[in-house]
Structure formats: C-alpha cells, structure tokens
Amino acid sequence: MITLRIHRALTRMKLNSRHLPQSAMGKAIDYTPTLWPMLLVYLEDSRIEIDNNPVVSAIRPTAVDKKNWLFIGEAEAGERSAIFFTLIEACRSRGIDTQTYLREVLTRLPTMTNRQIKDITLEAWAEAQPAATHRKTA
C-alpha cells in the first residue's frame, strides 16, 4: 500500500537525520507523522475535504463578532449560542430552510421522548420534508 511506503520513507528520513530539524523539510518530516491517522481518514473517504476552508468561511461572521458577544450573559449562554450557530450553518450547508427547521424542531422538542430525537436530526428531518423546504436558506 502506498501510504505504508510513504510512512516508512518518512520514518527513515527522520532516523537518517540528513535534514536539519529547523529546515522546512525537517519540520515537514516531524509534522507529518503526528497527523498520520487523520491523513489516512482523508485518503480512505473521498467525501472528506483536505482542508477546513468551507467551515472557516461559514463561521467567519460569528468569529468577527465574537468580541461583541464576549459578555453575552451567563457562562452557558455562549455555549447555547454556539449550538444554534452550528445548527444554522449545518442547515445552510445542506440547503435546508433554517427558519422552518428550527421552528418545527423547537416546537416538537418539548413533547418528544429520547427515542424520538433521531427523527429531528437534520438528515432525518430533511428526508421527511417535501422538496419545497430545501434550497431556501436563511
């Protein structure tokens, strides 16, 4: 397997010490093995992006305003806000109308049992909706 050969080559390069530790190559040789498990996940699943630029772009508006929200209230308020921002961005990335999803889920949630929660995950909810609910993002 090519990945095993690359890993062995990196290990040999590190043991041979032909590259100065502070050189660009020396840093790359030291850095790559620390990320090896994640690199293998990327190589084995073609759906995984090699970088997180789409995520960074999606959360940029939140990151820009985070100083404004520094004193949002009690400590748990920041965590709750992060949960809502995650839901909103997940809806947007899947083409789900955020307002419709949140309205329905937050209305149904108080009367649901733990076993019913699986029915309101984004994927399950989207499958149960007519196509008109999709592609209209908030």
N, CA, C and O atoms as a GROMACS GRO file, in nm:
protein
  552
    1MET      N    1   0.085  -0.118   0.000
    1MET     CA    2   0.000   0.000   0.000
    1MET      C    3   0.090   0.125   0.000
    1MET      O    4   0.188   0.131   0.074
    2ILE      N    5   0.055   0.221  -0.082
    2ILE     CA    6   0.138   0.340  -0.100
    2ILE      C    7   0.152   0.421   0.029
    2ILE      O    8   0.258   0.477   0.057
    3THR      N    9   0.045   0.427   0.108
    3THR     CA   10   0.052   0.506   0.231
    3THR      C   11   0.152   0.446   0.330
    3THR      O   12   0.221   0.519   0.400
    4LEU      N   13   0.159   0.314   0.335
    4LEU     CA   14   0.255   0.248   0.423
    4LEU      C   15   0.398   0.277   0.377
    4LEU      O   16   0.487   0.299   0.459
    5ARG      N   17   0.419   0.278   0.246
    5ARG     CA   18   0.552   0.309   0.192
    5ARG      C   19   0.592   0.452   0.224
    5ARG      O   20   0.707   0.478   0.259
    6ILE      N   21   0.497   0.545   0.213
    6ILE     CA   22   0.526   0.685   0.245
    6ILE      C   23   0.560   0.699   0.393
    6ILE      O   24   0.655   0.770   0.430
    7HIS      N   25   0.483   0.632   0.478
    7HIS     CA   26   0.509   0.639   0.622
    7HIS      C   27   0.647   0.584   0.655
    7HIS      O   28   0.720   0.644   0.734
    8ARG      N   29   0.683   0.471   0.595
    8ARG     CA   30   0.817   0.413   0.619
    8ARG      C   31   0.927   0.507   0.569
    8ARG      O   32   1.030   0.522   0.635
    9ALA      N   33   0.905   0.568   0.454
    9ALA     CA   34   1.005   0.661   0.400
    9ALA      C   35   1.024   0.780   0.493
    9ALA      O   36   1.137   0.823   0.517
   10LEU      N   37   0.916   0.834   0.546
   10LEU     CA   38   0.927   0.946   0.640
   10LEU      C   39   1.002   0.905   0.766
   10LEU      O   40   1.084   0.980   0.819
   11THR      N   41   0.973   0.784   0.815
   11THR     CA   42   1.042   0.734   0.934
   11THR      C   43   1.192   0.720   0.908
   11THR      O   44   1.273   0.758   0.992
   12ARG      N   45   1.227   0.664   0.791
   12ARG     CA   46   1.370   0.651   0.757
   12ARG      C   47   1.436   0.787   0.746
   12ARG      O   48   1.547   0.806   0.793
   13MET      N   49   1.367   0.883   0.683
   13MET     CA   50   1.424   1.018   0.668
   13MET      C   51   1.452   1.080   0.804
   13MET      O   52   1.554   1.146   0.824
   14LYS      N   53   1.361   1.060   0.896
   14LYS     CA   54   1.379   1.117   1.030
   14LYS      C   55   1.496   1.050   1.100
   14LYS      O   56   1.577   1.118   1.164
   15LEU      N   57   1.506   0.918   1.089
   15LEU     CA   58   1.616   0.846   1.156
   15LEU      C   59   1.752   0.877   1.094
   15LEU      O   60   1.852   0.879   1.166
   16ASN      N   61   1.757   0.902   0.963
   16ASN     CA   62   1.883   0.933   0.897
   16ASN      C   63   1.938   1.070   0.934
   16ASN      O   64   2.058   1.093   0.921
   17SER      N   65   1.853   1.159   0.980
   17SER     CA   66   1.893   1.294   1.023
   17SER      C   67   1.971   1.369   0.916
   17SER      O   68   2.066   1.441   0.948
   18ARG      N   69   1.933   1.354   0.791
   18ARG     CA   70   2.000   1.428   0.684
   18ARG      C   71   1.948   1.570   0.670
   18ARG      O   72   2.011   1.655   0.606
   19HIS      N   73   1.834   1.596   0.730
   19HIS     CA   74   1.774   1.729   0.720
   19HIS      C   75   1.781   1.798   0.855
   19HIS      O   76   1.753   1.737   0.958
   20LEU      N   77   1.818   1.923   0.854
   20LEU     CA   78   1.823   1.998   0.979
   20LEU      C   79   1.682   2.007   1.038
   20LEU      O   80   1.586   2.031   0.965
   21PRO      N   81   1.669   1.987   1.169
   21PRO     CA   82   1.536   1.988   1.231
   21PRO      C   83   1.458   2.118   1.207
   21PRO      O   84   1.335   2.114   1.199
   22GLN      N   85   1.525   2.231   1.197
   22GLN     CA   86   1.457   2.358   1.178
   22GLN      C   87   1.438   2.396   1.032
   22GLN      O   88   1.379   2.500   1.003
   23SER      N   89   1.488   2.313   0.939
   23SER     CA   90   1.466   2.341   0.797
   23SER      C   91   1.321   2.307   0.761
   23SER      O   92   1.253   2.239   0.837
   24ALA      N   93   1.276   2.356   0.647
   24ALA     CA   94   1.138   2.329   0.604
   24ALA      C   95   1.116   2.178   0.590
   24ALA      O   96   1.011   2.127   0.630
   25MET      N   97   1.214   2.107   0.534
   25MET     CA   98   1.199   1.962   0.517
   25MET      C   99   1.201   1.892   0.652
   25MET      O  100   1.122   1.800   0.675
   26GLY      N  101   1.288   1.934   0.741
   26GLY     CA  102   1.294   1.875   0.875
   26GLY      C  103   1.164   1.894   0.951
   26GLY      O  104   1.118   1.803   1.018
   27LYS      N  105   1.106   2.013   0.940
   27LYS     CA  106   0.978   2.040   1.005
   27LYS      C  107   0.867   1.953   0.946
   27LYS      O  108   0.782   1.901   1.018
   28ALA      N  109   0.868   1.938   0.812
   28ALA     CA  110   0.766   1.856   0.746
   28ALA      C  111   0.778   1.710   0.787
   28ALA      O  112   0.678   1.642   0.809
   29ILE      N  113   0.901   1.661   0.798
   29ILE     CA  114   0.923   1.522   0.838
   29ILE      C  115   0.876   1.499   0.981
   29ILE      O  116   0.820   1.393   1.011
   30ASP      N  117   0.897   1.596   1.069
   30ASP     CA  118   0.850   1.584   1.208
   30ASP      C  119   0.699   1.600   1.219
   30ASP      O  120   0.636   1.534   1.301
   31TYR      N  121   0.642   1.685   1.137
   31TYR     CA  122   0.500   1.722   1.147
   31TYR      C  123   0.407   1.614   1.089
   31TYR      O  124   0.304   1.584   1.148
   32THR      N  125   0.443   1.558   0.976
   32THR     CA  126   0.355   1.465   0.904
   32THR      C  127   0.315   1.344   0.987
   32THR      O  128   0.197   1.310   0.989
   33PRO      N  129   0.407   1.275   1.056
   33PRO     CA  130   0.365   1.158   1.134
   33PRO      C  131   0.264   1.191   1.246
   33PRO      O  132   0.186   1.104   1.286
   34THR      N  133   0.266   1.312   1.297
   34THR     CA  134   0.170   1.347   1.402
   34THR      C  135   0.028   1.355   1.347
   34THR      O  136  -0.068   1.338   1.422
   35LEU      N  137   0.016   1.379   1.219
   35LEU     CA  138  -0.115   1.388   1.155
   35LEU      C  139  -0.150   1.264   1.075
   35LEU      O  140  -0.252   1.261   1.005
   36TRP      N  141  -0.068   1.161   1.085
   36TRP     CA  142  -0.085   1.044   1.001
   36TRP      C  143  -0.224   0.979   1.012
   36TRP      O  144  -0.282   0.948   0.908
   37PRO      N  145  -0.279   0.959   1.132
   37PRO     CA  146  -0.413   0.897   1.139
   37PRO      C  147  -0.519   0.980   1.065
   37PRO      O  148  -0.607   0.923   1.000
   38MET      N  149  -0.510   1.113   1.075
   38MET     CA  150  -0.608   1.198   1.006
   38MET      C  151  -0.587   1.194   0.855
   38MET      O  152  -0.684   1.199   0.779
   39LEU      N  153  -0.463   1.185   0.813
   39LEU     CA  154  -0.434   1.175   0.670
   39LEU      C  155  -0.492   1.046   0.613
   39LEU      O  156  -0.546   1.046   0.502
   40LEU      N  157  -0.482   0.938   0.688
   40LEU     CA  158  -0.539   0.810   0.642
   40LEU      C  159  -0.690   0.819   0.629
   40LEU      O  160  -0.748   0.764   0.535
   41VAL      N  161  -0.756   0.886   0.722
   41VAL     CA  162  -0.901   0.904   0.715
   41VAL      C  163  -0.936   0.980   0.587
   41VAL      O  164  -1.029   0.943   0.516
   42TYR      N  165  -0.862   1.085   0.559
   42TYR     CA  166  -0.884   1.164   0.437
   42TYR      C  167  -0.868   1.078   0.312
   42TYR      O  168  -0.948   1.086   0.219
   43LEU      N  169  -0.764   0.996   0.309
   43LEU     CA  170  -0.737   0.914   0.192
   43LEU      C  171  -0.840   0.803   0.173
   43LEU      O  172  -0.865   0.761   0.060
   44GLU      N  173  -0.900   0.755   0.282
   44GLU     CA  174  -0.994   0.645   0.274
   44GLU      C  175  -1.137   0.688   0.244
   44GLU      O  176  -1.219   0.606   0.202
   45ASP      N  177  -1.170   0.815   0.266
   45ASP     CA  178  -1.307   0.862   0.245
   45ASP      C  179  -1.305   0.984   0.154
   45ASP      O  180  -1.263   1.092   0.195
   46SER      N  181  -1.350   0.966   0.033
   46SER     CA  182  -1.341   1.073  -0.067
   46SER      C  183  -1.433   1.192  -0.037
   46SER      O  184  -1.420   1.296  -0.101
   47ARG      N  185  -1.524   1.177   0.058
   47ARG     CA  186  -1.614   1.288   0.091
   47ARG      C  187  -1.547   1.391   0.181
   47ARG      O  188  -1.596   1.503   0.194
   48ILE      N  189  -1.438   1.355   0.243
   48ILE     CA  190  -1.371   1.444   0.338
   48ILE      C  191  -1.286   1.545   0.262
   48ILE      O  192  -1.210   1.510   0.172
   49GLU      N  193  -1.300   1.671   0.302
   49GLU     CA  194  -1.221   1.778   0.240
   49GLU      C  195  -1.080   1.774   0.299
   49GLU      O  196  -1.061   1.733   0.413
   50ILE      N  197  -0.982   1.817   0.220
   50ILE     CA  198  -0.845   1.815   0.269
   50ILE      C  199  -0.818   1.933   0.364
   50ILE      O  200  -0.726   1.928   0.445
   51ASP      N  201  -0.898   2.036   0.352
   51ASP     CA  202  -0.882   2.149   0.444
   51ASP      C  203  -1.017   2.188   0.501
   51ASP      O  204  -1.121   2.134   0.462
   52ASN      N  205  -1.015   2.283   0.593
   52ASN     CA  206  -1.139   2.324   0.656
   52ASN      C  207  -1.183   2.464   0.613
   52ASN      O  208  -1.255   2.532   0.686
   53ASN      N  209  -1.140   2.506   0.494
   53ASN     CA  210  -1.176   2.639   0.446
   53ASN      C  211  -1.327   2.662   0.438
   53ASN      O  212  -1.372   2.771   0.474
   54PRO      N  213  -1.408   2.564   0.394
   54PRO     CA  214  -1.553   2.589   0.393
   54PRO      C  215  -1.608   2.616   0.534
   54PRO      O  216  -1.697   2.699   0.551
   55VAL      N  217  -1.556   2.545   0.632
   55VAL     CA  218  -1.601   2.566   0.770
   55VAL      C  219  -1.557   2.703   0.819
   55VAL      O  220  -1.634   2.775   0.882
   56VAL      N  221  -1.433   2.739   0.791
   56VAL     CA  222  -1.382   2.869   0.834
   56VAL      C  223  -1.464   2.981   0.771
   56VAL      O  224  -1.498   3.078   0.838
   57SER      N  225  -1.496   2.968   0.644
   57SER     CA  226  -1.578   3.069   0.577
   57SER      C  227  -1.718   3.077   0.636
   57SER      O  228  -1.776   3.186   0.648
   58ALA      N  229  -1.772   2.963   0.672
   58ALA     CA  230  -1.908   2.960   0.728
   58ALA      C  231  -1.915   3.026   0.865
   58ALA      O  232  -2.014   3.090   0.898
   59ILE      N  233  -1.810   3.010   0.945
   59ILE     CA  234  -1.815   3.066   1.081
   59ILE      C  235  -1.750   3.204   1.091
   59ILE      O  236  -1.749   3.264   1.198
   60ARG      N  237  -1.696   3.254   0.981
   60ARG     CA  238  -1.629   3.385   0.984
   60ARG      C  239  -1.717   3.496   1.042
   60ARG      O  240  -1.669   3.572   1.126
   61PRO      N  241  -1.845   3.508   1.002
   61PRO     CA  242  -1.928   3.616   1.061
   61PRO      C  243  -1.938   3.604   1.213
   61PRO      O  244  -1.939   3.705   1.283
   62THR      N  245  -1.947   3.482   1.262
   62THR     CA  246  -1.954   3.462   1.406
   62THR      C  247  -1.821   3.498   1.472
   62THR      O  248  -1.819   3.563   1.577
   63ALA      N  249  -1.711   3.457   1.409
   63ALA     CA  250  -1.580   3.485   1.465
   63ALA      C  251  -1.553   3.636   1.468
   63ALA      O  252  -1.493   3.686   1.563
   64VAL      N  253  -1.597   3.706   1.365
   64VAL     CA  254  -1.576   3.851   1.359
   64VAL      C  255  -1.649   3.921   1.474
   64VAL      O  256  -1.597   4.017   1.532
   65ASP      N  257  -1.768   3.874   1.506
   65ASP     CA  258  -1.849   3.939   1.610
   65ASP      C  259  -1.826   3.886   1.750
   65ASP      O  260  -1.891   3.931   1.844
   66LYS      N  261  -1.734   3.790   1.768
   66LYS     CA  262  -1.723   3.727   1.899
   66LYS      C  263  -1.685   3.825   2.010
   66LYS      O  264  -1.724   3.805   2.125
   67LYS      N  265  -1.610   3.929   1.978
   67LYS     CA  266  -1.578   4.028   2.082
   67LYS      C  267  -1.703   4.103   2.126
   67LYS      O  268  -1.716   4.141   2.242
   68ASN      N  269  -1.794   4.123   2.032
   68ASN     CA  270  -1.920   4.189   2.069
   68ASN      C  271  -2.001   4.103   2.164
   68ASN      O  272  -2.079   4.155   2.244
   69TRP      N  273  -1.984   3.973   2.156
   69TRP     CA  274  -2.062   3.880   2.237
   69TRP      C  275  -1.985   3.829   2.357
   69TRP      O  276  -2.030   3.736   2.425
   70LEU      N  277  -1.870   3.888   2.384
   70LEU     CA  278  -1.785   3.842   2.492
   70LEU      C  279  -1.862   3.837   2.624
   70LEU      O  280  -1.845   3.745   2.703
   71PHE      N  281  -1.945   3.935   2.646
   71PHE     CA  282  -2.022   3.941   2.770
   71PHE      C  283  -2.170   3.919   2.738
   71PHE      O  284  -2.254   4.003   2.767
   72ILE      N  285  -2.198   3.806   2.676
   72ILE     CA  286  -2.331   3.774   2.627
   72ILE      C  287  -2.429   3.746   2.741
   72ILE      O  288  -2.550   3.744   2.719
   73GLY      N  289  -2.379   3.724   2.859
   73GLY     CA  290  -2.464   3.692   2.973
   73GLY      C  291  -2.395   3.588   3.057
   73GLY      O  292  -2.273   3.594   3.077
   74GLU      N  293  -2.470   3.494   3.106
   74GLU     CA  294  -2.410   3.390   3.189
   74GLU      C  295  -2.322   3.298   3.104
   74GLU      O  296  -2.329   3.299   2.981
   75ALA      N  297  -2.240   3.219   3.170
   75ALA     CA  298  -2.141   3.135   3.102
   75ALA      C  299  -2.205   3.040   3.001
   75ALA      O  300  -2.150   3.019   2.893
   76GLU      N  301  -2.320   2.983   3.034
   76GLU     CA  302  -2.384   2.887   2.945
   76GLU      C  303  -2.443   2.951   2.820
   76GLU      O  304  -2.470   2.882   2.721
   77ALA      N  305  -2.463   3.081   2.822
   77ALA     CA  306  -2.522   3.149   2.707
   77ALA      C  307  -2.432   3.138   2.584
   77ALA      O  308  -2.480   3.120   2.472
   78GLY      N  309  -2.303   3.148   2.604
   78GLY     CA  310  -2.209   3.133   2.492
   78GLY      C  311  -2.216   2.995   2.431
   78GLY      O  312  -2.211   2.980   2.309
   79GLU      N  313  -2.226   2.894   2.516
   79GLU     CA  314  -2.236   2.756   2.466
   79GLU      C  315  -2.366   2.735   2.389
   79GLU      O  316  -2.367   2.671   2.284
   80ARG      N  317  -2.476   2.788   2.441
   80ARG     CA  318  -2.604   2.776   2.371
   80ARG      C  319  -2.598   2.847   2.237
   80ARG      O  320  -2.651   2.797   2.137
   81SER      N  321  -2.535   2.964   2.233
   81SER     CA  322  -2.520   3.037   2.106
   81SER      C  323  -2.441   2.954   2.006
   81SER      O  324  -2.477   2.948   1.888
   82ALA      N  325  -2.334   2.891   2.052
   82ALA     CA  326  -2.252   2.808   1.962
   82ALA      C  327  -2.334   2.693   1.906
   82ALA      O  328  -2.318   2.658   1.789
   83ILE      N  329  -2.421   2.634   1.987
   83ILE     CA  330  -2.506   2.525   1.939
   83ILE      C  331  -2.599   2.576   1.830
   83ILE      O  332  -2.614   2.510   1.726
   84PHE      N  333  -2.662   2.691   1.851
   84PHE     CA  334  -2.751   2.746   1.750
   84PHE      C  335  -2.676   2.783   1.622
   84PHE      O  336  -2.726   2.757   1.512
   85PHE      N  337  -2.557   2.843   1.634
   85PHE     CA  338  -2.480   2.876   1.515
   85PHE      C  339  -2.443   2.751   1.438
   85PHE      O  340  -2.442   2.751   1.314
   86THR      N  341  -2.411   2.644   1.510
   86THR     CA  342  -2.379   2.516   1.444
   86THR      C  343  -2.500   2.464   1.367
   86THR      O  344  -2.487   2.420   1.253
   87LEU      N  345  -2.617   2.467   1.430
   87LEU     CA  346  -2.738   2.422   1.362
   87LEU      C  347  -2.768   2.506   1.238
   87LEU      O  348  -2.801   2.453   1.132
   88ILE      N  349  -2.755   2.636   1.252
   88ILE     CA  350  -2.782   2.727   1.140
   88ILE      C  351  -2.689   2.699   1.023
   88ILE      O  352  -2.733   2.688   0.909
   89GLU      N  353  -2.560   2.687   1.051
   89GLU     CA  354  -2.464   2.661   0.943
   89GLU      C  355  -2.483   2.522   0.884
   89GLU      O  356  -2.462   2.503   0.764
   90ALA      N  357  -2.521   2.425   0.966
   90ALA     CA  358  -2.547   2.290   0.913
   90ALA      C  359  -2.667   2.293   0.819
   90ALA      O  360  -2.665   2.228   0.715
   91CYS      N  361  -2.770   2.368   0.855
   91CYS     CA  362  -2.886   2.383   0.766
   91CYS      C  363  -2.844   2.448   0.635
   91CYS      O  364  -2.878   2.400   0.527
   92ARG      N  365  -2.770   2.557   0.645
   92ARG     CA  366  -2.726   2.628   0.524
   92ARG      C  367  -2.645   2.539   0.432
   92ARG      O  368  -2.665   2.538   0.311
   93SER      N  369  -2.552   2.462   0.491
   93SER     CA  370  -2.466   2.378   0.408
   93SER      C  371  -2.543   2.266   0.340
   93SER      O  372  -2.497   2.212   0.239
   94ARG      N  373  -2.659   2.228   0.394
   94ARG     CA  374  -2.740   2.122   0.335
   94ARG      C  375  -2.856   2.175   0.252
   94ARG      O  376  -2.935   2.098   0.199
   95GLY      N  377  -2.867   2.308   0.242
   95GLY     CA  378  -2.975   2.367   0.163
   95GLY      C  379  -3.110   2.355   0.230
   95GLY      O  380  -3.213   2.352   0.162
   96ILE      N  381  -3.113   2.349   0.362
   96ILE     CA  382  -3.238   2.338   0.437
   96ILE      C  383  -3.280   2.476   0.485
   96ILE      O  384  -3.196   2.553   0.532
   97ASP      N  385  -3.408   2.507   0.474
   97ASP     CA  386  -3.459   2.634   0.524
   97ASP      C  387  -3.444   2.636   0.676
   97ASP      O  388  -3.514   2.565   0.748
   98THR      N  389  -3.352   2.717   0.722
   98THR     CA  390  -3.317   2.721   0.865
   98THR      C  391  -3.435   2.758   0.952
   98THR      O  392  -3.458   2.694   1.055
   99GLN      N  393  -3.509   2.858   0.913
   99GLN     CA  394  -3.621   2.904   0.994
   99GLN      C  395  -3.728   2.795   1.008
   99GLN      O  396  -3.781   2.774   1.117
  100THR      N  397  -3.760   2.728   0.900
  100THR     CA  398  -3.859   2.621   0.903
  100THR      C  399  -3.812   2.507   0.993
  100THR      O  400  -3.888   2.455   1.074
  101TYR      N  401  -3.685   2.468   0.977
  101TYR     CA  402  -3.631   2.358   1.057
  101TYR      C  403  -3.635   2.393   1.206
  101TYR      O  404  -3.686   2.315   1.286
  102LEU      N  405  -3.581   2.508   1.242
  102LEU     CA  406  -3.576   2.544   1.384
  102LEU      C  407  -3.716   2.561   1.443
  102LEU      O  408  -3.741   2.521   1.557
  103ARG      N  409  -3.807   2.621   1.366
  103ARG     CA  410  -3.944   2.639   1.417
  103ARG      C  411  -4.007   2.504   1.448
  103ARG      O  412  -4.065   2.485   1.555
  104GLU      N  413  -3.996   2.410   1.355
  104GLU     CA  414  -4.058   2.280   1.376
  104GLU      C  415  -3.989   2.201   1.488
  104GLU      O  416  -4.056   2.143   1.573
  105VAL      N  417  -3.858   2.200   1.487
  105VAL     CA  418  -3.785   2.123   1.587
  105VAL      C  419  -3.807   2.180   1.727
  105VAL      O  420  -3.832   2.105   1.822
  106LEU      N  421  -3.799   2.310   1.741
  106LEU     CA  422  -3.816   2.370   1.873
  106LEU      C  423  -3.960   2.359   1.923
  106LEU      O  424  -3.984   2.361   2.044
  107THR      N  425  -4.054   2.348   1.832
  107THR     CA  426  -4.194   2.329   1.871
  107THR      C  427  -4.217   2.185   1.916
  107THR      O  428  -4.287   2.161   2.014
  108ARG      N  429  -4.158   2.090   1.845
  108ARG     CA  430  -4.179   1.948   1.875
  108ARG      C  431  -4.096   1.899   1.993
  108ARG      O  432  -4.138   1.810   2.066
  109LEU      N  433  -3.979   1.955   2.011
  109LEU     CA  434  -3.883   1.905   2.109
  109LEU      C  435  -3.937   1.889   2.252
  109LEU      O  436  -3.909   1.786   2.314
  110PRO      N  437  -4.011   1.984   2.306
  110PRO     CA  438  -4.056   1.968   2.445
  110PRO      C  439  -4.146   1.846   2.471
  110PRO      O  440  -4.151   1.796   2.584
  111THR      N  441  -4.215   1.799   2.370
  111THR     CA  442  -4.306   1.686   2.391
  111THR      C  443  -4.247   1.553   2.342
  111THR      O  444  -4.316   1.451   2.344
  112MET      N  445  -4.123   1.554   2.299
  112MET     CA  446  -4.062   1.432   2.244
  112MET      C  447  -3.994   1.350   2.353
  112MET      O  448  -3.953   1.401   2.457
  113THR      N  449  -3.983   1.221   2.326
  113THR     CA  450  -3.907   1.133   2.413
  113THR      C  451  -3.765   1.120   2.357
  113THR      O  452  -3.740   1.160   2.243
  114ASN      N  453  -3.675   1.066   2.436
  114ASN     CA  454  -3.537   1.049   2.391
  114ASN      C  455  -3.529   0.964   2.265
  114ASN      O  456  -3.444   0.988   2.179
  115ARG      N  457  -3.615   0.867   2.253
  115ARG     CA  458  -3.613   0.778   2.136
  115ARG      C  459  -3.660   0.847   2.009
  115ARG      O  460  -3.629   0.801   1.899
  116GLN      N  461  -3.733   0.956   2.021
  116GLN     CA  462  -3.783   1.027   1.904
  116GLN      C  463  -3.684   1.132   1.852
  116GLN      O  464  -3.703   1.184   1.742
  117ILE      N  465  -3.581   1.163   1.927
  117ILE     CA  466  -3.485   1.266   1.887
  117ILE      C  467  -3.422   1.234   1.752
  117ILE      O  468  -3.392   1.325   1.674
  118LYS      N  469  -3.401   1.107   1.724
  118LYS     CA  470  -3.340   1.069   1.596
  118LYS      C  471  -3.423   1.117   1.477
  118LYS      O  472  -3.370   1.133   1.367
  119ASP      N  473  -3.553   1.141   1.499
  119ASP     CA  474  -3.642   1.186   1.391
  119ASP      C  475  -3.625   1.333   1.355
  119ASP      O  476  -3.674   1.378   1.251
  120ILE      N  477  -3.557   1.409   1.439
  120ILE     CA  478  -3.541   1.552   1.411
  120ILE      C  479  -3.397   1.590   1.382
  120ILE      O  480  -3.363   1.708   1.378
  121THR      N  481  -3.310   1.490   1.361
  121THR     CA  482  -3.175   1.524   1.315
  121THR      C  483  -3.191   1.586   1.176
  121THR      O  484  -3.291   1.564   1.109
  122LEU      N  485  -3.094   1.663   1.134
  122LEU     CA  486  -3.105   1.730   1.004
  122LEU      C  487  -3.132   1.632   0.891
  122LEU      O  488  -3.218   1.657   0.806
  123GLU      N  489  -3.060   1.522   0.889
  123GLU     CA  490  -3.076   1.426   0.780
  123GLU      C  491  -3.216   1.365   0.780
  123GLU      O  492  -3.282   1.359   0.676
  124ALA      N  493  -3.262   1.319   0.897
  124ALA     CA  494  -3.394   1.255   0.907
  124ALA      C  495  -3.504   1.355   0.876
  124ALA      O  496  -3.601   1.324   0.806
  125TRP      N  497  -3.490   1.475   0.928
  125TRP     CA  498  -3.592   1.578   0.905
  125TRP      C  499  -3.599   1.613   0.756
  125TRP      O  500  -3.708   1.624   0.700
  126ALA      N  501  -3.483   1.631   0.693
  126ALA     CA  502  -3.479   1.668   0.551
  126ALA      C  503  -3.542   1.560   0.464
  126ALA      O  504  -3.612   1.591   0.367
  127GLU      N  505  -3.520   1.434   0.496
  127GLU     CA  506  -3.579   1.324   0.418
  127GLU      C  507  -3.731   1.324   0.427
  127GLU      O  508  -3.800   1.286   0.333
  128ALA      N  509  -3.783   1.367   0.543
  128ALA     CA  510  -3.927   1.363   0.565
  128ALA      C  511  -3.999   1.484   0.507
  128ALA      O  512  -4.123   1.488   0.506
  129GLN      N  513  -3.925   1.584   0.458
  129GLN     CA  514  -3.986   1.708   0.409
  129GLN      C  515  -4.006   1.705   0.258
  129GLN      O  516  -3.934   1.637   0.186
  130PRO      N  517  -4.106   1.781   0.211
  130PRO     CA  518  -4.121   1.797   0.066
  130PRO      C  519  -4.005   1.878   0.011
  130PRO      O  520  -3.940   1.951   0.085
  131ALA      N  521  -3.979   1.866  -0.116
  131ALA     CA  522  -3.865   1.934  -0.180
  131ALA      C  523  -3.873   2.085  -0.167
  131ALA      O  524  -3.770   2.152  -0.175
  132ALA      N  525  -3.990   2.142  -0.149
  132ALA     CA  526  -4.006   2.288  -0.140
  132ALA      C  527  -3.935   2.345  -0.017
  132ALA      O  528  -3.901   2.463  -0.016
  133THR      N  529  -3.911   2.264   0.083
  133THR     CA  530  -3.845   2.310   0.205
  133THR      C  531  -3.697   2.330   0.183
  133THR      O  532  -3.632   2.405   0.256
  134HIS      N  533  -3.641   2.263   0.083
  134HIS     CA  534  -3.498   2.271   0.055
  134HIS      C  535  -3.467   2.390  -0.034
  134HIS      O  536  -3.555   2.449  -0.097
  135ARG      N  537  -3.340   2.424  -0.038
  135ARG     CA  538  -3.286   2.532  -0.120
  135ARG      C  539  -3.337   2.670  -0.083
  135ARG      O  540  -3.313   2.765  -0.158
  136LYS      N  541  -3.406   2.684   0.026
  136LYS     CA  542  -3.448   2.815   0.073
  136LYS      C  543  -3.378   2.834   0.206
  136LYS      O  544  -3.429   2.790   0.310
  137THR      N  545  -3.262   2.900   0.205
  137THR     CA  546  -3.183   2.913   0.327
  137THR      C  547  -3.201   3.049   0.389
  137THR      O  548  -3.228   3.148   0.321
  138ALA      N  549  -3.184   3.053   0.521
  138ALA     CA  550  -3.197   3.180   0.593
  138ALA      C  551  -3.071   3.260   0.586
  138ALA      O  552  -3.064   3.370   0.642
   0.00000   0.00000   0.00000
